[in-house]
């Protein structure tokens, strides 16, 4: 199963906001697949979850959030990978550690991201920033997501 497209998300904010899990999860723990209609009902039951642009705890839950939170959408894995690389490259100067800024490590991260997208997977990155910030970049497979294939696509 390969994704038909990918939705891209980027969030930068305070670590304490990211660490507050209350707005990062839908109101009910779901441990099995449910219908797309049930996903929509569960997500809409939490206005805090739906309004938050902080990355959800489970990557496919981005797809439950309003479409306005999508930063880009791509049909080709190569274009989704290029977007991810551009976002990470843009953020790199603000990374807290030299380890995360290391060019060899970056190249390995980008190669792994391209590979994962080529078979329909998601790509997730999160980094502590200088000061008290945190940044997150996600590329989430849609129609269907491998982890949660019944989560509905927010725009198609």
N, C-alpha and C positions, 0 to 999 in steps of 0.2 A: 504494500500500500504506500503510495507516494502522495504527498500533499498536493493539492491543486494550486494552492497559493500560500503566501506567508504574510502575516500582519506583524508590523514592527512597532515596538514600544521603547520609550526612553524616559527614565525618571532620574532626577537629581534633586536631592533635598537633604534635610538634617537626619543624622543617624538615629536620633531619638524618635523621629517620625517613622522611619523605616522599622525600628525595633518594636513599635506599638502594633501588635498583631491584630488588634480588634477590627480594624478596617481592611485588613489584608485577607480575610477569609469570608466566604459566603456564610449565611446564618446557620447552615446545617452541614454537618460532616457527611460527605457522601463517599461510601467505600465501594460502590458498584456502579455499573453503568445505568443511567436512567434516561428517559426520553428527552429530546430537546425541549419540549414544552415544560417538563418538570425542572430542567436546569433554569429556564427563564423564570419560572415561578419562584424558585429558591433564591436566585440572585436578586430579583426585584423585592423580595421580602426584607432586604437590608438596604436602606437608603444610604447608610454610611459606606457599605461595600461598593455600591454602584457609583457613588459620588467620588470616591477616593481614586487618585491617580497613582497611589503608592503601589508597587508591584504586589500582586496577590501571592499568597504562600504557595499555591500550586500553579505552575506556569500556564496550563490551558485555561485557567480561570480568567485570564486576560480577555478571552473571547466572550465572556459573559458581560463584560463592562461595555459601556456605550461606545459606539464606533468613533465618536469624536476623540477618543484617547489614542487612536491609531495614528502613528506618525508617518507611516508609509506602508504600501502593500505591493507585493511583487509576485508575479506568476513564475518567474525563473529563479531557481536556487542561487545561481551565480549573482544575480542582481541583489537578492536578499543578503547574500554574503558580503557583497561590496558595501551595502548600506551599513551592516554591522561593523565592518572594518573602519568605515569613515567615522562612525559614532565613537568607537573606542579610540581611534587615533585622535579625534578631537578632545576627548577626555584625558588622554594619557598625561599631559603636563600637570594635571591637578592630582594624579594618583599619589597617595600617601607614601608608598614604598618604592624603592628602586627596583625591587623584585618584580613588581607589577609593570614597571616602566621598561624593563629589560627588552631590547629589540628581539633577541632570540626567543624569549618567552612569548612575546607578541606574535611573532611569525608562527610559532607552534599553535597558539590560540586561534589564529586566523585559518590555518590549514585544517585544524580540527573542526572549526565552524563550517567551512566549506564542505567538508566530508559529511558532516551530520545533516546539513541541509540537502545534500545531493540524494540522500535516501529518505527524505521526508521528515527528518527530526526537527526539534526545536533547538535554538541556541540561546543560552542565558549567560550573562556576565554581570558581575557586581563587584564594585571596588570602593574601598574607603578612600576618601579624598582628604587633602590637606585641611586642617581645621577640624570641623565637626560634620563634614558632609559625607554623603554616600551617593554613588551613581549606579544605575542599573540599565542594561541594554538587553532587550529580549526580542527574538525573532520567533514567532509562534506559528506553527503549521496549522492550516485551517482546511477543512473539507477533505479529509477528516484528520483530526489530531490523533497521533499514535497513542498517547496516554489516555485521553478522554475522547474517544471517537464520536460520542453522542452530544458533546457540547456544541451548540449551534454556532454557526459563523455569524459574526455581528453585522456583516454588510452584504453577503451574497446569498 
